[in-house]
Amino acid sequence: MSKKKLKLCIKILLCMLLADGVFLLYKYNEMRQTSGASIAAFKPSNVLNSLQFGNRKDIFKKYRNKDRNLSLKQVNAILNLKDLAKVRSQYTKKGNESVQSVLLLKTHKTGSSTIQNILLRYAILRNLTIALPAFKASFFWPLPFDAEEFVTKQKGITKYDFLVHHSKFHEAEMKIIMKPEAKFITILRDPVSLFKSAFAYYNMHSVRCFNTSIENIMYSPYIDRIQATGRCGSGLPVSNLQAFDLGLSMEKMDTASVDNLIQQLDRVMNIVIITEYFDESLILLRKKFNWELADIVYFKQNAQNGRSTRKASHPRKINKFIARLNGADIQIYKHFKQKFLNELDETFTKDELQSELSALHKLQGNYLDQCVETLAIANSSYFNHLTQNQIYFRPYGSNTLGYVLRNSAKSDINCRLMALPELSITYFLKGVAARPVSFSERKSPNF
């Protein structure tokens, strides 16, 4: 082949590659513009940055109500509505004796997704109204809750029975949309343990945050800025995550502000669940809410597959540093842990508590045997069988464990509700709420 022909071939090849690149770019932009589910993923850091430089109203207009609406077929693939209606007939309201309205202030990396699943199951089975985020599965966290802007509008509903998705606590705004009798609850975890879990889960070792391993965080090149602001370079909170979720700003983590927050939470929260006493907390919740043992049975949600923070070279030194970095969380946690232990002692004898725990664990084991074939990570082949609707049980995050149901349990509403991850249940609820049917066809405004 002559040099002239070779140059011509190369030019033609380059033109073809350029044309393919332009076409792919065009299709990508078209997909982003036309698919609600493909619109640039909502990231709290994007919103924070946008609010600093943009118009607040424009930001919410961009993100609010941009979820992909599920078809009726997809809704039924998650939970069959006819099967659900049959099961609901078994669950009747117990009247004023049983709590029928709950707000969960969902904190990060505390086990709150499991509590959320328990509450969603309770509400769905009893056809109670559930406040839903205007976008995906968060009420625009990390912004303080806004009743007008952040909640999906559901025709005919102004007050809700349940609110359980991630939000930043704002008592006055939340009470606007909750039933007057609603009980407020939250969950707290040992701050040192929480920080280590969050460090691994949110990849805080990256250059945008500490830019080093957890063993060396005190020598991070950004440690002075992080200690001063409590944030990574992206603007997201790093330290005192629980205090932040509970309403404090990063600029007000001083002792006086934390004391005021504790007083507010003492007044508002009916129970503060402690992660390290998870089952004991559920037993106390059941007692206070007058619920059945089956109401608090759970499959653990959002569990990681062997993900753990490597053991620090100097654990005591690292732990003390982490505790100092999370001083506000330490103050809050110590107060409510002691309050919880006191209430537990006042409510149950040791034998009574052990009896309750044994009954819970036995029932939980029965459900696992009845419902679950195996556990599998999100990116395994188990969650790619679209024809079996197993895709809806795939959890968020490639290393997160999900539940593969037995064939005999795939039509069992309770099994499905306990195994479904947060996003699937949330989109199911939004799909049902958006169905074009009259209220006369629904048993409640929510369904």
C-alpha positions in Angstrom: 0.0 0.0 0.0 1.4 3.4 -1.0 1.9 6.2 1.6 -0.8 8.2 -0.1 -3.4 5.5 0.3 -2.3 4.8 3.9 -2.8 8.5 4.8 -6.2 8.4 3.2 -7.2 5.3 5.2 -6.0 6.9 8.4 -8.0 10.1 7.7 -11.2 8.0 6.9 -10.7 6.0 10.2 -10.3 9.2 12.2 -13.4 10.7 10.7 -15.4 7.6 11.5 -14.2 7.7 15.2 -15.0 11.4 15.5 -18.5 10.8 14.1 -19.1 7.9 16.5 -17.9 10.1 19.4 -20.2 13.0 18.4 -23.2 10.5 18.1 -22.5 9.0 21.5 -22.3 12.4 23.1 -25.5 13.4 21.5 -27.3 10.3 22.7 -25.9 10.8 26.2 -27.2 14.4 26.4 -30.5 13.3 25.0 -30.9 10.6 27.6 -30.1 13.1 30.4 -32.7 15.6 29.2 -35.5 13.1 28.5 -35.2 10.6 31.3 -36.2 11.8 34.8 -34.3 8.9 36.3 -31.1 9.9 34.4 -31.1 13.6 35.3 -27.8 14.4 37.0 -27.9 12.5 40.2 -28.9 14.5 43.2 -25.9 15.0 45.4 -26.1 17.1 48.6 -22.7 18.7 47.7 -24.2 19.9 44.4 -27.1 21.5 46.1 -24.9 23.1 48.8 -22.7 24.6 46.1 -25.7 25.7 44.0 -27.3 27.4 47.0 -24.2 29.4 47.5 -24.1 30.8 44.0 -27.6 30.2 42.6 -31.3 30.9 43.3 -32.9 28.6 45.9 -36.2 28.5 44.0 -34.4 27.5 40.7 -32.5 24.7 42.5 -35.7 23.0 43.8 -37.4 23.5 40.5 -34.5 21.6 38.9 -34.6 18.6 41.2 -38.1 18.4 42.7 -40.4 15.8 41.3 -37.9 14.5 38.8 -38.2 10.9 39.7 -39.0 8.3 37.1 -42.6 7.2 37.5 -43.1 3.5 37.7 -45.7 1.8 35.6 -48.4 -0.2 37.2 -46.6 -3.4 36.0 -43.4 -2.2 37.8 -45.3 -1.3 40.9 -46.9 -4.8 41.0 -43.5 -6.4 40.4 -42.2 -4.9 43.7 -45.4 -5.6 45.7 -48.5 -7.1 44.1 -51.3 -4.7 45.0 -54.0 -7.4 45.0 -51.9 -9.6 47.3 -51.2 -6.6 49.5 -54.9 -5.8 49.8 -55.6 -9.4 51.0 -52.9 -9.2 53.6 -54.1 -5.8 54.8 -57.4 -7.3 55.9 -55.5 -9.1 58.6 -54.1 -5.9 60.1 -56.7 -3.7 61.8 -56.1 -0.6 63.8 -56.0 -1.2 67.6 -57.4 2.2 68.3 -55.9 4.7 70.7 -53.9 2.1 72.6 -51.5 1.5 69.7 -49.3 4.2 68.2 -50.3 4.7 64.6 -48.1 7.8 63.7 -44.3 8.0 63.9 -41.6 10.3 62.6 -38.1 8.8 62.4 -35.3 11.2 62.3 -33.0 9.0 60.2 -29.4 9.4 61.1 -26.4 8.3 59.0 -24.5 5.0 59.5 -26.4 4.1 62.7 -28.6 1.2 61.6 -31.4 3.6 60.8 -32.3 1.9 57.5 -33.4 -1.2 59.4 -35.6 0.9 61.7 -37.0 2.6 58.6 -37.8 -0.7 57.0 -39.7 -1.8 60.2 -41.7 1.5 60.2 -42.5 1.3 56.4 -43.7 -2.2 56.8 -45.9 -1.3 59.7 -47.4 1.7 57.8 -47.9 -0.1 54.4 -49.6 -3.1 56.0 -52.0 -0.9 57.8 -52.5 1.5 54.9 -51.3 4.5 56.8 -50.2 7.7 55.0 -46.4 8.2 54.4 -44.7 11.5 53.6 -42.5 11.0 50.6 -39.4 13.0 49.5 -39.9 15.2 46.4 -36.7 13.6 44.9 -35.4 10.1 45.3 -35.2 9.0 49.0 -34.0 12.0 50.9 -35.8 15.2 52.0 -33.0 17.2 50.4 -30.5 16.4 53.1 -28.3 18.2 54.2 -30.6 21.2 54.1 -32.9 21.8 57.1 -36.3 20.2 56.5 -38.9 22.3 54.6 -42.5 21.2 54.7 -43.5 23.1 51.6 -40.5 22.5 49.3 -39.2 19.0 50.2 -42.4 16.8 50.3 -44.1 15.1 47.4 -47.6 16.5 47.1 -50.3 13.8 47.5 -53.8 14.9 46.7 -56.1 15.1 49.7 -53.3 14.8 52.3 -52.1 17.6 54.5 -51.1 15.6 57.6 -49.2 12.3 57.5 -49.0 9.3 59.7 -45.3 8.4 59.0 -42.1 10.2 57.9 -39.1 8.0 57.8 -36.6 9.1 55.1 -33.3 11.0 55.6 -33.8 14.6 56.6 -32.2 17.3 58.7 -34.2 17.9 61.8 -36.4 20.9 62.0 -39.1 20.5 64.6 -41.5 23.3 63.6 -41.4 22.4 59.9 -41.9 18.7 60.6 -44.9 19.2 62.8 -46.6 21.1 60.0 -47.1 17.9 58.1 -47.3 15.3 60.9 -50.4 14.2 62.7 -50.7 15.9 66.1 -50.4 12.5 67.9 -47.2 11.5 66.0 -44.4 10.1 68.1 -40.8 11.3 67.3 -37.9 8.8 67.4 -34.3 8.7 66.3 -31.2 6.4 66.6 -27.7 7.1 67.9 -24.5 5.2 67.6 -21.2 5.4 69.5 -19.5 8.3 67.6 -16.1 6.6 67.4 -17.6 3.5 65.8 -19.8 5.6 63.5 -16.9 7.7 62.3 -14.9 4.6 61.4 -17.9 3.1 59.5 -18.5 6.4 57.7 -14.8 6.8 56.9 -14.9 3.5 55.0 -18.4 3.8 53.5 -17.9 7.4 52.2 -14.3 6.9 51.1 -13.0 9.7 53.3 -9.4 8.6 52.6 -9.8 10.2 49.1 -8.1 13.4 48.0 -11.3 15.4 48.4 -11.4 14.7 52.1 -8.6 13.5 54.5 -6.3 12.3 51.7 -4.9 9.6 53.9 -5.8 6.4 55.7 -7.7 6.4 59.0 -4.5 5.4 60.8 -3.0 8.7 59.8 -5.9 11.1 59.9 -4.4 13.3 62.5 -1.5 14.0 60.0 -3.8 14.7 57.1 -2.7 17.7 55.1 -6.3 19.0 55.5 -6.8 18.3 59.2 -6.7 21.9 60.3 -9.5 22.9 57.8 -11.6 19.8 58.7 -11.2 20.5 62.5 -12.2 24.1 61.9 -15.2 23.5 59.6 -16.2 19.8 60.2 -16.4 19.4 56.4 -14.6 17.7 53.6 -13.5 19.7 50.5 -16.8 18.8 48.9 -18.7 20.7 51.6 -20.3 17.7 53.2 -20.1 17.1 57.0 -17.4 14.8 58.3 -17.4 15.1 62.0 -20.4 15.2 64.4 -22.7 13.7 61.8 -25.4 12.9 64.3 -25.5 16.4 65.8 -25.7 17.7 62.3 -28.6 15.4 61.4 -30.3 16.4 64.6 -30.4 20.0 63.5 -27.1 21.7 64.5 -25.1 23.6 62.0 -21.4 23.0 61.7 -20.8 26.5 62.9 -22.6 25.8 66.2 -21.1 22.7 67.8 -20.1 24.4 71.0 -21.1 23.0 74.4 -23.9 25.5 75.0 -25.5 24.7 71.6 -25.3 21.0 72.2 -26.9 21.4 75.6 -29.8 23.3 74.1 -30.2 20.6 71.5 -30.2 17.9 74.2 -32.9 19.7 76.1 -35.0 20.0 72.9 -34.6 16.3 72.0 -35.5 15.3 75.6 -38.7 17.1 75.1 -39.5 16.0 71.6 -38.2 12.4 71.2 -40.4 9.7 72.6 -37.5 7.2 72.3 -33.9 7.4 71.2 -32.7 4.0 70.0 -29.1 3.1 70.7 -27.4 1.1 68.0 -25.3 -0.9 70.5 -28.5 -2.0 72.2 -30.5 -2.4 69.0 -32.8 -5.3 69.9 -33.3 -4.0 73.4 -34.3 -0.6 71.9 -36.9 -2.4 69.7 -38.3 -4.2 72.8 -38.7 -0.9 74.6 -40.3 0.7 71.5 -42.7 -2.2 71.2 -43.7 -1.7 74.9 -44.2 2.0 74.6 -46.0 1.8 71.3 -48.2 -1.2 72.3 -47.1 -3.1 69.1 -46.9 -6.8 68.5 -43.7 -8.8 68.5 -44.1 -9.4 64.8 -44.2 -5.7 64.1 -40.5 -5.3 65.2 -39.0 -8.3 63.5 -36.4 -7.3 60.9 -33.9 -8.2 58.3 -30.8 -6.0 58.6 -30.7 -3.4 55.9 -27.7 -1.7 54.2 -25.2 -4.2 55.8 -21.7 -4.2 54.2 -20.0 -7.4 53.0 -16.9 -7.6 55.1 -16.1 -3.9 54.8 -14.3 -2.8 57.9 -11.8 -0.2 58.8 -8.3 -1.6 59.1 -7.0 -1.8 62.6 -5.2 1.4 63.5 -1.5 1.2 64.4 -2.2 3.1 67.7 -5.9 2.4 68.4 -6.1 4.3 71.7 -4.5 7.3 70.2 -6.7 7.2 67.1 -9.8 6.6 69.1 -9.1 9.6 71.3 -8.5 11.8 68.3 -11.7 10.7 66.7 -13.6 11.3 69.9 -12.2 14.9 70.1 -13.1 15.4 66.4 -16.7 14.3 67.3 -17.1 16.1 70.6 -20.7 17.2 70.0 -21.7 13.7 69.1 -20.0 12.3 72.2 -21.9 14.7 74.4 -25.3 13.8 72.8 -24.6 10.1 72.8 -23.5 9.8 76.4 -26.7 11.6 77.6 -29.2 9.5 75.6 -27.4 6.2 76.2 -27.6 6.7 79.9 -31.2 7.8 79.6 -32.0 4.7 77.6 -30.3 2.3 80.0 -32.2 3.9 82.9 -35.6 3.6 81.2 -34.8 0.0 80.2 -34.1 -0.9 83.9 -37.2 0.9 85.0 -39.4 -0.9 82.4 -38.1 -4.5 82.5 -36.5 -6.9 85.0 -33.5 -8.8 83.6 -35.6 -12.0 83.2 -38.4 -10.1 81.4 -36.0 -8.5 79.0 -34.2 -11.7 78.3 -37.6 -13.4 77.7 -38.6 -10.7 75.2 -35.2 -10.9 73.4 -35.4 -14.7 73.1 -38.9 -14.5 71.6 -37.7 -11.8 69.1 -34.7 -13.8 68.0 -36.7 -17.0 67.7 -39.3 -15.3 65.5 -36.6 -13.5 63.5 -35.0 -16.9 62.8 -38.3 -18.4 61.7 -38.7 -15.5 59.2 -35.2 -15.9 57.9 -35.7 -19.7 57.4 -39.1 -19.1 55.7 -38.1 -16.2 53.5 -34.4 -16.1 52.6 -32.5 -18.5 50.4 -29.2 -16.7 50.7 -27.4 -13.3 51.1 -25.6 -11.8 48.2 -23.7 -8.6 47.4 -25.4 -6.1 45.1 -23.4 -6.7 42.0 -23.8 -10.5 42.1 -25.7 -12.5 39.4 -28.5 -13.1 41.9 -29.8 -9.5 41.4 -29.7 -9.5 37.6 -32.6 -11.8 36.8 -35.1 -9.2 35.5 -37.7 -11.8 34.6 -37.8 -12.9 38.3 -38.1 -9.3 39.5 -35.1 -10.0 41.7 -33.6 -6.7 40.5 -35.8 -4.9 42.9 -34.1 -6.6 45.8 -30.7 -5.4 44.7 -29.4 -3.0 47.4 -27.7 0.3 46.8 -23.9 0.1 46.7 -21.8 -2.7 45.1 -20.6 -4.1 48.4 -23.9 -4.0 50.2 -25.6 -7.3 51.1 -29.1 -8.0 49.9 -31.6 -10.8 50.4 -32.4 -13.5 47.8 -35.8 -14.9 48.6 -36.8 -18.5 48.4 -39.2 -19.4 45.5 -41.8 -20.3 48.0 -41.6 -16.8 49.6 -41.5 -14.6 46.5 -45.3 -13.9 46.8 -45.2 -13.4 50.6 -45.8 -9.8 51.3 -44.1 -9.8 54.7 -41.0 -11.5 53.3 -40.8 -9.1 50.4 -41.3 -6.0 52.6 -38.5 -7.1 55.0 -36.1 -7.9 52.2 -36.7 -4.9 49.9 -34.2 -2.1 50.1 -35.2 1.5 50.8 -35.1 2.8 47.2 -37.4 0.0 45.9 -40.0 0.5 48.6 -39.8 4.3 48.1 -40.4 4.1 44.4 -43.2 1.6 45.0 -44.9 4.1 47.3 -44.4 6.9 44.8 -45.7 4.7 42.0 -48.8 3.9 44.0 -49.4 7.6 45.0 -49.1 8.6 41.4 -51.6 6.1 40.0 -54.4 7.8 38.1 -57.3 6.4 40.1 -60.1 8.2 42.0 -60.1 8.3 45.8 -63.2 6.1 45.7 -61.0 3.3 44.4 -58.6 3.7 47.2 -58.9 2.7 50.8 -57.0 5.7 51.9 -55.5 8.8 50.2 -52.1 7.1 50.2 -53.3 4.1 48.2 
